[in-house]
């Protein structure tokens, strides 16, 4: 029996993935569900899973941080990131964080099943464009990488929240952190991006195609 944990804050998405897996995966499958990062960590601490399907953008902690925690608690459990976020730059970032693959939610059900089969077999799943980008990064040694790739996962998450229109106070509430901590992250990410304001950060993110 293959045990799959699906982590997404939308019940309809979890239901859809469950249905795809039970109907199309060529093996018996048990599907567990978690609605946010905390529930996901509780689930992986409670029992072992053969694979975790993880959304990147969730409340009560970001998917990137959840990915790192899952990898810490269950280092041998493959994690397939399934997200509406753009493949570039998310795919490379999640792979560097320890994910076994990245797949867009716009992908066909058969592609999801194929990706799961691949990571369950101990391999990585990436699109051809992501593979090319990874190869380029290795070849260049990271010397010409975009400024946003220098951000930590927390800074990148704060950037996403601020660009979405949240204030620092609202972002702090979303992350469960103090306003002072989030303000520090904001200051650091602006410095790394060589920008002066959240408005400039929003323009940068739009130009770079960072967020949907």
N, C-alpha and C positions, 0 to 999 in steps of 0.2 A: 504494500500500500504506500503510495507516494503522498507525503504530507506537504501541503502548500499553504503558506500563510500569506493572505492578501491584505495589504495595508493601504487603505485609501479612505479619505474622510467623506466620500460620497457613497451611501449605501447602494445606489443603483449601479455604480461602477463595480463595486465588490460583487454584487449579484450577477452582473454581466460576465465578469471574469470567471466566477464560480461555474456558471452555465457553460461557458466555452470549454473550460478544463474538463468538466465531467462528461461533456459530449464528444470532445475531440482528442483528448489526450489518450494515447494508446496504452493505458495502464490504469488500474484502479487508483482513485485519488480521493483524499480527504482534504477539504478546504477549510481553513480557519480564517477568521476575519479580525481586523483591528481598525479602529476608526481614526487613530492619531498615533503620534510617535510614542507616547507613554504606554498606550495599550499594546503597541508593537513590542516594546522592550519587555513588558510584563509577560507577553506571550512567549517570547524567545527564552526568557529566564525560566518560565514554567515548564517548557518542554522543547525537545529538539524538532526541527523542521527540515525537510529535504531541500526546500528552496523557499525564499521569501520574495514576493512580488511587491515592490515598494514604490509608492508615489513620492515625488520630490517635494511638492508644496502641500504642507498640512499644518493644521493648528497645533498648539501646544508642543512646539519644537519642530524644527525643520527636518525634511527628509535626509539632507546630507548629514546632519548630526545623528539622526536615527541610524543611518547606514553605518557610521563609524562605531556606534554603540553596539549594534547587532554584530558587527565584525569582531568587536572586543569580547562580547559574551559568547558568540558562536563563530569562531574564526573559520571553521570548515564549512559553514552553511553558505551556499551561493545566494547572492542577492541580485535579482533582475529588477532594474529601475524602469518603471513604466510611467511616463509623464506627458503632460500637454506642453511642457516647456520645450524651447528650441533645442535641437540636437547639438547645435553649436551655440554656447560653449558647455552646455550641461553634460554631454556625453563624456567628454574627456575628463571633466572634473569628477564625475561619479566613478569613472573607471580608476582614476588615481586614488580615490577614497576607498577603493576595495570592492566595488561592484563587479559582478560577473558579466553584466551587460546593460545596455540602455535601449529602450524601445519606446517609440511614440505611441500615444493612445489612439492616434489616427491609423495605426497599422491594422492590417486585416487580422481576423482571428487566427488564421492558419500561420501567420508570421509569429504571433504570440506563442502558439503551441510549438512552433519550430525553435523559437528562442529558448523556451523552457526545456525542451529536449536537449538542446546544446549545453546549457549551463548545468543541467542534471548529470550530463556526461562528463562534467569537469572541465568544460571548455568555456571560452568567452564568446559572447554574442555582440557584435558591433556591425554597423552598416559599412559599406565600402568607403563612404566619405569620411566616417570617423576613423577607420583604419588608416586611411591616407593621412589624416590630420595627426594621428599619433605617430606615424612613421616620420612625418615632417618634423614634429617636435623633437623626436629623438635625434634626427639627423642634424638639426640646427642647434641642439643642446639647450633649447629654451631661450636663446639669446634675443629672439625677435618676437616673443610671445606678447599678446595684448596686455595692457595694464590690468584689466579686470582679472586676469589669470593669476595675478600676484595676491589677490584677496584671499583671506582665510574663508573657510566655510561659513563661519559666523558673520563675518563682514559681508559676504556675498548675500546671505539671507537678510541681513539688515538692509542692504541696498535694495533687494527685491521689495521689501515691505515699504520702504520710504518711497520708492518709485511708484508703487501702487497707490500712493496718496495718503498713507498713514503718517501721523505725526510721530515724533520720537516717543511721546508718552504712550500712544496707541501701540507702537511697535514693541515697547517695553512690556506692555500688558500681554500682547500676543505671545511674546517669547518667554514670559515669566521671569523677566530680569528687571533690574532697577533702571530708572530713567538715566541715571549717571552712567551705568555700564553701556547702555545703548548709545548714549551721546558720545562715549569714548570710541565705540566701534564706528560711529558716523564720522568722527573726526579722522580716524585712521584710514577709513576707506576713501574719504575725499582726498586725503594727502597722497595715498597710493595712486589714485586716478588723476592726480594733479588738477583737482577741481576745487571750487570755492563754496558751492552751495548744493542743496538737494535738487534745485531746478537744473543746474548744470549736470548733475548726476543723471537726472531723468533724460536729458537730451543725449547724454553719452550712451545710456542703456538703449534708447530708441535707435540711435545710429548704429550701434553694435548688434542690434537684434537680440538682446539678452533675454527679454521676457515677452511672453504673449500678452 
